[in-house]
């Protein structure tokens, strides 16, 4: 069993910001998947709620991801776009 970090992030944009938020998040997928340490990075949708499913080799790799220049503008835009803060669930694989 590996010690990878699994994340499910729930992102709930305001209705009027949904399309813009969705497009911005989708735009980072190719760059994110090329990052060393990123094993999975997928965007899912349920109504007007977006979910990120991520697998990282380590917490350090995730922290490097958060510092990438293409991530900062999205985190800044979240202040305007979101109905509520991003819900981040860090999971450890059991089986």
N, C-alpha and C positions, 0 to 999 in steps of 0.2 A: 504494500500500500504506500502511495506517495504522500507527501506532506504539502501538496499543492493547496493554494487558496482558491476557494470557489466563492463567487459573489453573485447574488441576485439583487439588483438595484431597481427599485420602483420609482418611476419619475411621473409625476402627475401635473402636466402643464395646464395652464389656464386655457379655456376653450379657444379664445382669440389668438393664443400663441402656439397652439398645438402643431400646426403645419410647420411653422418656422423651427420649433424645438425638435420635431421629428427629423426634419431635413438636416439640421445641424448635427444631431447625434449620429444619423446615418453617414454623414460626411467624414466622421473620424474613424469609421470601421476599418477601411483599408490601411491607414497608417498605424492604427492600434494593433492590427493583426501582424504587422511587420516588426513590432517591438520585440526585442529579446525578452523572453520570459512570459510573453502572452501566448497561451495555448488555445484559448477560445475567447471570442468576444462577439456575441450575437445580440441583436435587437429584436424584441418581440412587442406586439401590441395587443391590448385588450381594451376595446372601445377607445377612450381618450386617455388611456394610461399606457405608458411605455415601460418595458422591462429590459434590463441588460442582464445577460447571463455571461459571466466571465470566469475564466480559469487562468490563474497566474501561478508561475513556478514558485514565487515567494512574495512575502509582504514587501520586500525591498523592490522587487520588480513592479509591483502595484504603485508604490510611492514614486518610482521613476516615471511611470505612466502619468500620474497626476501632475508631474512637473513639466510635461511636454508642452511646447509652445502652442500646439493646436487644441489643447485641453483648457487652458486658462480662459479664452474668450467664452467658452460654453459655460464654465462655472460662473463667470461674471454675468452672463445673460440669464442664468437660472434665477437670479435675484428678481428679475422682471417677469420671467416666463412662468414660474411655478406657483401653483395653488398652495403647496405645502413643501417642506424640505424633502429632499431625496431620502428615501428609506433604503438603507444599505444593510443587507444581511450577509455576513461573512460566515461561510459554512466550512465544516471539516467533513470530508468524506469518511463514512464509516464502513461501507461495503461496496 
